[in-house]
Amino acid sequence: MTQKNHFMDNKKTALNFVILLGIISLFSDMTYEGARSITGPYLAFLGANALTVGFVAGFGELLGYGLRLVSGYLADRTGKYWTITIIGYTCNLLAVPLLALSGHWWIAATLMILERMGKAIRTPPRDAMLSHAGQQTGMGWGFGLHEALDKTGALLGPLIVAAILYYQGSYRESFAILLIPAILALSLLGFVCYLYPRPQELEIQQNNLEIKNVNGKAFWLYLAAASFIAAGFADFPLIAFHFAKHDILPKAGIPIAYAMAMGVDAFAALLFGHLYDKNGFGILIIITIISSIFAPLVFFGNFSLAMVGIVLWSVGVGAHESLMRAILAKMVPATRRASAYGIFNMGYGISWFLGSVLMGALYDFSITGIVIFSVGIQLASVPIFLVVRKLV
C-alpha cells in the first residue's frame, strides 16, 4: 500500500468515526433538545415563574459545566474515555422520559438539572475522541460535521414534540415518546465503542503539530472572550417563556421555532467549520458580531422580527459550538485535551449561569435591560478575540 493510499484509508476511517459519533448525537439531541424545546412552558405550566426558569436553566448549565472539569480530568488521568462517555450519555438521556412522571415543578427542575449533568460528564471525553479524528478530516470540518448531525437531531426532536402538541397531546406524552431515540442512541454508542476502542490512534499526525500549552496566555484569553459570549446568550427556555407570555407564538409553534433554529444551527456549523479550515480564526470574530444582535429582535420584535432574531441566535450557537471546540483542539496537546475542554467548559458554564440568572431576573423588571446586557457583553469579546488571533 502506498503512503497516499494509507493516508486516504486513515482519513476514511476518521471520517466514519466522526459520522458515527454524529449519528449518536443526532439521536441524543432528538431526545434532550426535543424536551428542552418545551421545558420553559412546562415549568410555567407546573407553576414556576420567569426567575425560576432562568435559575433552573442557568444552574443546570453551571453544575453541568463544572462537572466537565472533573470528567475531563478523570478521562485524561485514567484513559477511560469510553467508560466516562457511556455513563454520561446514560444519565443525560434517561432523565428526559422521566419528566413524564413529574407532577411538581421542583421534580421537573431536578430532572432537567440531572440531564445537564449527564451531558457534562460525557462531553469532554467525547470531544477529545472527536478531536483525534479531526486531525485527519480538518478540525473545523470534523467538528462542524458532528455539530450538523447533532443539530439535525435537535431539529427533529422539537418537530416530534410539536406534532404531539398539535394533535392535542400533552407535555408528559411528549417526554415519554422521547424514550425511543434515547434507546437508539445508547445502543449505537455501545456498537461504536466496540468498533473504535482506541480512537486516539486516529491522530497519527499529533507530534507534527506546534501546540501551545493549555495554561498559556492564549488559552485563558480565549476562555475569557468565550465566557462573555456565554453570559450574553439567552437560553431558549427564557426565549420560549417570552414567546408564550406575549402570545408571539402558539403553544405548538414554540417547538417548531426551536426546530427551525436547530436547522439553521446545523447549516451554520458545516459552513463556518469549512470556512474556518480555509480562512482561520477571523471567521469566529465575524460571526460573534453578527449574531450579537439577536436579542433586540427576539425580545422587542413582532413575529417576523422575532423569527429573524431566532435565526441569528441559531447561527451564533452553531458557529460557536463547532468553531470554539475546533480552535481549542489546536491549542492543546492530545493527551490533555479532555482536561482542557473541562476547564474551558467550566468557565463557560459559570458565565452562562450568571448571565441566565441575571437575564431571568431582569425579565420581570426591564426587557430593555436584557437586550443591553446581551448585546454589550457579547461585543466585549471581540477585542479579546483579536488579541488571541495574534497569539495562535
Buried (B, 14 or more C-beta within 10 A) or exposed (E): EEEEEEBEEBBEBBBBBBBBBBBBBBBBBBBBBBBBBBBBBBBBBBEBBBBBBBBBBBBBBBBBBBBBBBBBBBBBEEBBBBBBBBBBBBBBBBBBBBBBEBEEBBBBBBBBBBBBBBBBBBBBBBBBBBBBBBBBBBBBBBBBBBBBBBBBBBBBBBBBBBBBBBEEBEBBBBBBBBBBBBBBBBEBBEEBBEEBEEBBEBBBEBEEEEBBEBEBEBBBBBBBBBBBBBBBBBBBBBBBBBBBEEEBBEBBBBBBBBBBBBBBBBBBBBBBBBBBBEEEBEBBBBBBEEBBBBBBBBBBBEEEBBBBBBBBBBBBBBBBBBBBBBBBBBBBBBEBBBBBBBBBBBBBBBBBBBBBBBBBBBBEEEBEBBBBBBBEBBBBBBEBBEBBBEBB
